[in-house]
Amino acid sequence: MKIKHRLKTRIVWACCILLISAYFSGKVLFLLKNSSSCSCHDRGKQEVMGFGKIFPFINRKLNFTERMVVNRNKCLKKVKKAHVEFFKGLQFSTYKQPRFLHVDPSYHGNFGDTMLTKSLVSLIHKTLHFIEPFSCGYAQSSWGVVPIKNCDEVIPTVYAHTNQKIALWQAGGNWGDLYEGIQIWRMLSMESLLENNFSIVSMPQSIHYKNDSHKSWHTSMIRNKIASGLGIIQKGSSTTSEVLLSPKYKKMVQSRVTFTWRERESYEEALNLYPYVSNRLLPDLAFGLWEYSTIPNYYESSVDLLFFLRNDAESTHSTKRNHNYVRKLLESATSRRTTFRIVDWGHRSSVSNSTDILEIDSAVRLVSLGKIVIVDRLHGSIFSYLSGRPFIYIDQITGKITKALNVAFPESKSGPDSCDNGKNSGWSKADSLEDAVRQAVNFMEEVYSAQ
């Protein structure tokens, strides 16, 4: 009898502990948003909802911050799955153990491009379990930040004793004449890479041409460099897409050259410009920079609104990017005193003790300065997404933020929690800087006043 009594007592205590844990589990995500080391992934949903599945009567409605964490984790899982499946697909029967050459990785002050470099290396490590890929540089690696050899020296000699090698051209938004110097190096390298038995994979890009004559010249040059690199024509000769699409050459060309695109519009244009290569649609690589983690505010210098705005040729509102104009916008939008700061990637050193322009922590500190981020950089938007920051974005001149998000989070019929619906994931699009300010003010009043 004593044994049965003790057993019943222990069961009662166990149930009490479970009930108490279930009640407080709903508080966990509130703490997560103030933890810089939490790698949430799918854990956020489990911690909030796990005990509710066992005891439905104690389940409760998630607040905005908790819903944002749950939805972003779910959506990032899908994006990363697409990346992993693509990379595993590179292990064709021809490439049982391929060797990778990372061509022209970004080593300069635009941390958005650095995100792509770090994401690619991380993806290779995680999915294919290979050692650090060999790197060589042209334009984006020539700043002297990282010692790196010129690709013209490296290509003929690296991995010389194997034919199982793949050249991964750096991802980005520089396919076209917006940053033509990078594009010219990319086109010239195709011939050399192919004749030295590399297969070419251009990581996710955006196409943008301001000048149709440049587009025509580049299209012809790419076609001819690929054909001469594969030995289909003599160097300096020209050919047509029809020749490369013929039964004699089509399979060979498409097995050796793959272009990937982070925008559906670029992908569809590529099908017309380069129909002879393998074209693939793939989410922007920067989504794979790290596991989803909420980050804390750096309270000593945090503000209500962080204006993360570019100041270059891609900006649509460079004349409005100043404190006086933003202050007037805020004063007309709300009577509440609203603090703000205007930054770009170059301000990372001012919030970090490090002068390392490739360091991730300084970017984390920069984004964490604001409760809400207003941004017109694609990778500023993605970094805000990864860091658990609500953000409102304004497209730059090519509209690449909207286009890239449409590929990462395709339209779905799964309702308000679908990945393309930013409402429950804490992001939205604004038509202008003025519209972004109005949305941010409304967001602060509706969400933060209610929590």
C-alpha positions as CSV (number, residue, x, y, z in Angstrom):
1,M,0.0,0.0,0.0
2,K,2.8,2.4,0.9
3,I,4.4,1.7,-2.5
4,K,1.1,2.5,-4.3
5,H,0.7,5.7,-2.3
6,R,4.2,6.9,-3.1
7,L,3.6,6.1,-6.8
8,K,0.4,8.1,-6.8
9,T,2.1,11.0,-5.1
10,R,4.9,11.0,-7.6
11,I,2.4,11.0,-10.5
12,V,0.5,13.9,-9.0
13,W,3.7,15.9,-8.6
14,A,4.8,15.1,-12.1
15,C,1.5,16.3,-13.5
16,C,1.8,19.5,-11.5
17,I,5.3,20.1,-12.9
18,L,4.0,19.6,-16.4
19,L,1.2,22.0,-15.9
20,I,3.5,24.7,-14.5
21,S,6.0,24.1,-17.3
22,A,3.2,24.4,-19.9
23,Y,2.0,27.7,-18.4
24,F,5.5,29.2,-18.5
25,S,6.5,27.7,-21.8
26,G,4.5,30.5,-23.5
27,K,6.9,33.0,-21.9
28,V,10.0,31.5,-23.4
29,L,9.9,33.2,-26.8
30,F,9.6,36.6,-25.1
31,L,13.0,35.8,-23.5
32,L,14.4,34.6,-26.8
33,K,14.1,38.0,-28.5
34,N,16.5,39.3,-25.8
35,S,19.0,36.4,-26.3
36,S,21.9,36.9,-28.8
37,S,23.0,33.3,-28.7
38,C,19.7,31.5,-29.3
39,S,19.6,29.4,-32.5
40,C,15.9,29.1,-32.8
41,H,15.2,27.2,-36.1
42,D,12.0,25.1,-35.4
43,R,12.6,25.2,-31.6
44,G,10.6,28.4,-31.2
45,K,7.3,26.8,-32.2
46,Q,8.0,23.7,-30.1
47,E,8.6,25.8,-27.0
48,V,5.5,27.9,-27.4
49,M,3.1,25.2,-28.5
50,G,4.6,21.9,-27.3
51,F,2.8,21.6,-24.0
52,G,-0.4,22.9,-25.7
53,K,-0.5,19.7,-27.8
54,I,-0.5,17.7,-24.6
55,F,-2.8,19.9,-22.6
56,P,-5.0,21.8,-25.2
57,F,-6.9,23.6,-22.5
58,I,-3.8,25.6,-21.5
59,N,-2.9,26.7,-25.0
60,R,-2.9,30.4,-25.6
61,K,-2.8,32.8,-28.5
62,L,0.7,33.9,-29.5
63,N,1.6,37.6,-29.5
64,F,3.1,39.3,-32.5
65,T,6.7,38.7,-31.7
66,E,6.1,35.0,-31.1
67,R,4.1,34.6,-34.3
68,M,6.9,36.4,-36.2
69,V,9.5,34.0,-34.8
70,V,7.4,30.9,-35.6
71,N,6.6,32.0,-39.2
72,R,10.2,33.1,-40.1
73,N,11.6,29.8,-38.9
74,K,9.1,27.9,-41.0
75,C,9.8,29.9,-44.1
76,L,13.6,29.8,-43.7
77,K,13.4,26.1,-43.5
78,K,11.9,25.9,-47.0
79,V,14.5,28.3,-48.4
80,K,17.4,26.4,-47.0
81,K,15.9,23.1,-48.2
82,A,16.0,24.5,-51.8
83,H,19.7,25.5,-51.4
84,V,20.6,22.1,-50.0
85,E,18.8,20.2,-52.7
86,F,20.5,22.2,-55.4
87,F,23.9,21.6,-54.0
88,K,23.4,17.9,-53.6
89,G,22.3,17.9,-57.2
90,L,25.7,19.0,-58.2
91,Q,27.0,15.5,-57.3
92,F,26.1,14.1,-60.7
93,S,27.4,10.7,-61.5
94,T,30.2,12.4,-63.3
95,Y,31.2,14.2,-60.1
96,K,31.4,11.7,-57.3
97,Q,33.8,13.9,-55.4
98,P,33.9,17.3,-57.1
99,R,36.4,19.9,-56.2
100,F,35.2,23.5,-56.0
101,L,36.8,26.8,-57.1
102,H,35.1,29.9,-55.8
103,V,35.5,32.5,-58.4
104,D,35.8,36.2,-57.4
105,P,34.4,36.0,-53.8
106,S,33.5,39.4,-52.4
107,Y,36.0,40.8,-49.9
108,H,35.1,44.5,-49.6
109,G,33.0,46.9,-47.5
110,N,29.6,46.1,-48.9
111,F,28.6,43.5,-46.3
112,G,25.7,42.4,-48.4
113,D,28.1,40.9,-50.9
114,T,30.2,39.4,-48.1
115,M,27.0,37.7,-46.8
116,L,26.9,35.8,-50.2
117,T,30.5,34.8,-49.9
118,K,30.1,33.5,-46.3
119,S,26.8,31.8,-47.2
120,L,28.3,29.9,-50.1
121,V,31.3,28.6,-48.1
122,S,29.0,27.6,-45.3
123,L,26.6,25.8,-47.7
124,I,29.5,23.8,-49.1
125,H,30.6,22.8,-45.7
126,K,27.2,21.8,-44.4
127,T,25.8,20.0,-47.5
128,L,28.8,18.4,-49.1
129,H,31.2,18.1,-46.2
130,F,34.2,19.2,-48.1
131,I,37.2,21.2,-47.0
132,E,37.4,24.9,-47.7
133,P,36.9,25.6,-51.5
134,F,39.9,27.1,-53.3
135,S,39.3,30.7,-54.2
136,C,40.7,33.1,-56.8
137,G,39.9,36.7,-57.5
138,Y,39.1,39.3,-60.2
139,A,37.3,42.5,-59.4
140,Q,35.5,41.9,-56.1
141,S,38.5,40.3,-54.4
142,S,41.1,42.9,-55.4
143,W,40.8,45.2,-52.4
144,G,43.6,43.5,-50.5
145,V,41.5,42.6,-47.5
146,V,42.1,38.9,-48.0
147,P,45.3,37.7,-49.8
148,I,44.0,35.9,-52.9
149,K,45.6,35.0,-56.3
150,N,44.3,36.2,-59.6
151,C,42.1,33.6,-61.3
152,D,44.1,33.8,-64.6
153,E,47.0,32.3,-62.6
154,V,45.0,29.8,-60.7
155,I,42.6,28.3,-63.3
156,P,45.2,26.4,-65.4
157,T,46.9,24.8,-62.4
158,V,44.4,24.2,-59.5
159,Y,43.1,20.6,-59.3
160,A,45.1,19.9,-62.5
161,H,45.0,16.1,-61.9
162,T,41.2,15.7,-61.8
163,N,38.4,16.4,-64.2
164,Q,35.8,16.4,-61.4
165,K,35.9,20.2,-60.7
166,I,33.3,22.9,-60.6
167,A,33.8,26.7,-60.7
168,L,31.3,28.6,-58.6
169,W,31.0,32.2,-59.8
170,Q,30.1,34.6,-57.0
171,A,26.4,35.4,-56.5
172,G,25.1,38.9,-56.5
173,G,23.2,41.5,-58.4
174,N,25.9,42.4,-61.0
175,W,24.9,40.5,-64.1
176,G,24.6,43.2,-66.8
177,D,26.0,46.7,-67.3
178,L,25.2,48.2,-63.9
179,Y,28.6,47.0,-62.6
180,E,30.0,46.1,-66.0
181,G,33.6,45.5,-64.9
182,I,32.6,42.5,-62.9
183,Q,30.5,41.1,-65.8
184,I,33.3,41.4,-68.3
185,W,35.6,39.4,-66.0
186,R,32.9,36.8,-65.7
187,M,32.4,36.5,-69.4
188,L,36.1,36.3,-70.2
189,S,36.7,33.6,-67.5
190,M,34.1,31.2,-69.1
191,E,36.4,30.3,-71.9
192,S,39.4,29.6,-69.7
193,L,37.4,27.6,-67.1
194,L,35.8,25.3,-69.7
195,E,39.0,24.6,-71.6
196,N,40.6,23.7,-68.3
197,N,37.9,21.1,-67.6
198,F,35.9,23.1,-65.1
199,S,32.1,23.0,-65.1
200,I,30.6,26.4,-64.4
201,V,27.9,27.2,-62.0
202,S,27.0,30.9,-61.7
203,M,25.4,31.4,-58.2
204,P,22.1,33.3,-58.0
205,Q,22.2,36.6,-59.8
206,S,19.9,39.4,-61.1
207,I,20.1,40.6,-64.7
208,H,19.9,44.3,-65.3
209,Y,20.9,46.2,-68.5
210,K,20.6,49.9,-69.0
211,N,21.7,49.7,-72.6
212,D,20.4,47.3,-75.1
213,S,23.5,47.4,-77.2
214,H,25.5,46.2,-74.1
215,K,23.0,43.4,-73.6
216,S,23.4,42.3,-77.3
217,W,27.2,42.4,-77.1
218,H,27.4,40.5,-73.8
219,T,24.9,37.9,-75.0
220,S,27.1,37.2,-78.1
221,M,30.3,37.2,-76.0
222,I,28.9,34.7,-73.5
223,R,27.7,32.4,-76.2
224,N,31.1,32.5,-78.1
225,K,33.2,32.1,-75.0
226,I,31.3,29.0,-73.9
227,A,31.5,27.5,-77.4
228,S,35.2,28.1,-77.8
229,G,35.9,26.9,-74.2
230,L,34.2,23.6,-75.0
231,G,36.1,23.3,-78.4
232,I,32.9,23.7,-80.5
233,I,34.4,26.7,-82.4
234,Q,37.9,28.2,-82.7
235,K,38.9,31.0,-80.4
236,G,37.9,34.3,-81.8
237,S,35.1,32.8,-83.9
238,S,31.4,33.2,-83.4
239,T,28.4,30.9,-83.4
240,T,24.6,30.9,-82.8
241,S,22.3,29.6,-80.1
242,E,20.9,27.2,-82.7
243,V,24.2,25.5,-83.0
244,L,24.6,25.0,-79.3
245,L,21.0,23.8,-79.0
246,S,21.6,21.2,-81.7
247,P,21.4,17.5,-80.7
248,K,25.2,17.3,-81.2
249,Y,26.0,19.9,-78.5
250,K,23.0,20.6,-76.3
251,K,23.5,17.9,-73.7
252,M,27.2,18.6,-73.4
253,V,26.7,22.4,-73.0
254,Q,23.9,22.1,-70.4
255,S,25.9,19.5,-68.4
256,R,28.9,21.9,-68.2
257,V,27.3,25.3,-67.7
258,T,24.5,26.3,-65.2
259,F,23.3,29.8,-64.5
260,T,21.1,30.3,-61.4
261,W,18.8,33.3,-60.8
262,R,17.3,34.8,-57.7
263,E,14.5,36.6,-59.6
264,R,11.9,35.0,-61.8
265,E,12.1,37.9,-64.2
266,S,15.9,37.4,-64.6
267,Y,15.3,33.6,-65.0
268,E,12.8,34.1,-67.8
269,E,15.0,36.6,-69.5
270,A,17.9,34.2,-69.3
271,L,15.9,31.5,-71.0
272,N,15.7,33.8,-74.0
273,L,19.3,35.1,-73.9
274,Y,21.0,31.8,-72.9
275,P,18.7,29.0,-73.9
276,Y,21.6,26.6,-74.5
277,V,22.8,26.4,-70.8
278,S,21.0,25.0,-67.8
279,N,19.0,27.9,-66.2
280,R,17.7,27.4,-62.6
281,L,15.7,29.5,-60.2
282,L,17.2,29.6,-56.7
283,P,16.5,31.8,-53.6
284,D,19.2,34.4,-52.7
285,L,22.1,32.7,-51.0
286,A,22.2,35.2,-48.1
287,F,19.3,33.5,-46.5
288,G,21.7,30.7,-45.6
289,L,24.2,33.0,-43.7
290,W,23.2,31.6,-40.3
291,E,20.5,29.8,-38.4
292,Y,17.7,32.1,-37.4
293,S,18.5,33.9,-34.2
294,T,16.7,36.8,-32.5
295,I,19.2,39.5,-31.3
296,P,18.9,42.0,-28.5
297,N,18.7,45.7,-28.8
298,Y,21.9,47.5,-27.8
299,Y,20.0,49.7,-25.5
300,E,22.7,52.4,-24.9
301,S,22.3,53.6,-28.4
302,S,19.1,52.0,-29.8
303,V,16.4,54.0,-31.6
304,D,12.8,53.5,-32.6
305,L,13.5,53.5,-36.3
306,L,16.7,52.5,-38.1
307,F,16.8,53.9,-41.6
308,F,19.1,51.5,-43.4
309,L,19.4,53.4,-46.7
310,R,21.8,53.1,-49.5
311,N,23.5,56.2,-51.0
312,D,24.6,55.1,-54.4
313,A,23.3,54.9,-58.0
314,E,20.7,52.3,-57.1
315,S,18.8,54.5,-54.6
316,T,15.4,56.0,-55.6
317,H,15.4,58.6,-52.9
318,S,19.0,59.8,-52.3
319,T,18.0,63.4,-52.1
320,K,15.7,62.6,-49.2
321,R,18.3,60.6,-47.3
322,N,19.0,63.3,-44.6
323,H,18.1,63.9,-41.0
324,N,16.1,67.1,-41.7
325,Y,13.8,65.5,-44.2
326,V,13.2,62.3,-42.1
327,R,12.5,64.4,-39.0
328,K,9.8,66.4,-40.9
329,L,8.3,63.2,-42.1
330,L,8.1,61.8,-38.5
331,E,6.7,65.1,-37.1
332,S,3.9,65.1,-39.7
333,A,3.2,61.4,-39.1
334,T,3.0,61.3,-35.3
335,S,2.9,63.5,-32.2
336,R,4.9,60.9,-30.3
337,R,8.6,61.6,-30.0
338,T,10.3,59.1,-32.3
339,T,14.0,58.5,-32.3
340,F,15.8,57.5,-35.5
341,R,19.2,57.0,-37.1
342,I,20.3,56.8,-40.8
343,V,22.9,54.2,-41.6
344,D,24.4,52.1,-44.3
345,W,26.9,49.1,-44.2
346,G,29.8,51.6,-43.8
347,H,28.6,52.5,-40.3
348,R,29.3,49.1,-38.9
349,S,32.7,50.2,-37.5
350,S,31.0,53.0,-35.5
351,V,29.0,50.5,-33.5
352,S,31.7,47.8,-33.1
353,N,35.2,47.8,-31.7
354,S,36.3,45.8,-34.7
355,T,37.8,47.2,-37.9
356,D,37.3,43.9,-39.7
357,I,35.0,44.7,-42.6
358,L,34.1,41.1,-43.1
359,E,33.0,40.5,-39.5
360,I,29.4,39.4,-38.9
361,D,29.0,40.8,-35.4
362,S,29.4,44.4,-36.5
363,A,26.5,43.9,-38.9
364,V,24.4,42.3,-36.1
365,R,25.1,45.3,-33.9
366,L,24.2,47.7,-36.7
367,V,20.8,46.2,-37.4
368,S,20.0,45.8,-33.7
369,L,20.2,49.6,-33.2
370,G,16.5,49.9,-34.3
371,K,13.3,48.4,-33.0
372,I,12.0,48.6,-36.6
373,V,14.2,48.8,-39.7
374,I,13.3,50.8,-42.8
375,V,15.6,49.5,-45.6
376,D,16.2,49.7,-49.3
377,R,19.0,47.2,-49.5
378,L,18.2,43.6,-50.5
379,H,20.7,42.1,-48.1
380,G,19.9,44.6,-45.4
381,S,16.3,43.2,-45.7
382,I,17.5,39.6,-45.5
383,F,19.8,40.4,-42.6
384,S,16.9,42.0,-40.7
385,Y,14.8,38.9,-41.5
386,L,17.5,36.6,-40.1
387,S,18.0,38.7,-37.0
388,G,14.4,38.9,-35.9
389,R,13.9,42.6,-36.7
390,P,10.5,43.8,-38.1
391,F,11.3,45.7,-41.3
392,I,9.7,47.8,-44.0
393,Y,11.4,47.8,-47.3
394,I,11.5,50.2,-50.3
395,D,12.7,48.9,-53.6
396,Q,15.8,50.3,-55.3
397,I,15.8,51.1,-59.0
398,T,15.6,47.5,-60.3
399,G,13.0,46.3,-57.8
400,K,15.2,43.5,-56.8
401,I,14.0,43.2,-53.2
402,T,10.4,42.4,-54.2
403,K,11.7,40.1,-57.0
404,A,14.1,38.2,-54.7
405,L,11.5,37.8,-51.9
406,N,9.0,36.5,-54.5
407,V,11.4,33.6,-55.3
408,A,12.3,32.9,-51.7
409,F,8.7,33.1,-50.5
410,P,6.6,32.1,-53.5
411,E,2.8,32.9,-53.6
412,S,0.9,30.3,-51.5
413,K,-2.8,29.6,-50.8
414,S,-2.1,28.5,-47.2
415,G,-3.7,31.7,-45.8
416,P,-2.3,34.4,-43.5
417,D,0.6,32.3,-42.3
418,S,2.0,31.7,-45.8
419,C,5.5,32.8,-46.3
420,D,4.6,35.4,-48.9
421,N,2.3,37.2,-46.4
422,G,4.6,39.5,-44.5
423,K,2.0,40.6,-42.0
424,N,2.6,37.7,-39.5
425,S,6.3,37.6,-40.2
426,G,7.0,41.2,-39.4
427,W,7.8,42.7,-42.8
428,S,6.0,44.8,-45.5
429,K,6.7,46.7,-48.6
430,A,6.4,50.5,-48.9
431,D,5.9,52.5,-52.1
432,S,8.1,55.4,-51.0
433,L,10.1,56.7,-48.1
434,E,7.0,58.6,-46.9
435,D,4.9,55.5,-47.1
436,A,7.5,53.6,-45.1
437,V,7.5,56.1,-42.3
438,R,3.7,56.0,-42.1
439,Q,3.7,52.2,-41.9
440,A,6.5,52.2,-39.3
441,V,4.6,54.7,-37.1
442,N,1.4,52.7,-37.3
443,F,3.3,49.5,-36.6
444,M,4.8,51.0,-33.4
445,E,1.4,52.2,-32.2
446,E,-0.4,49.0,-33.0
447,V,2.1,46.3,-32.0
448,Y,4.4,47.7,-29.4
449,S,1.7,49.5,-27.4
450,A,-0.3,46.2,-27.3
451,Q,2.6,44.1,-26.0
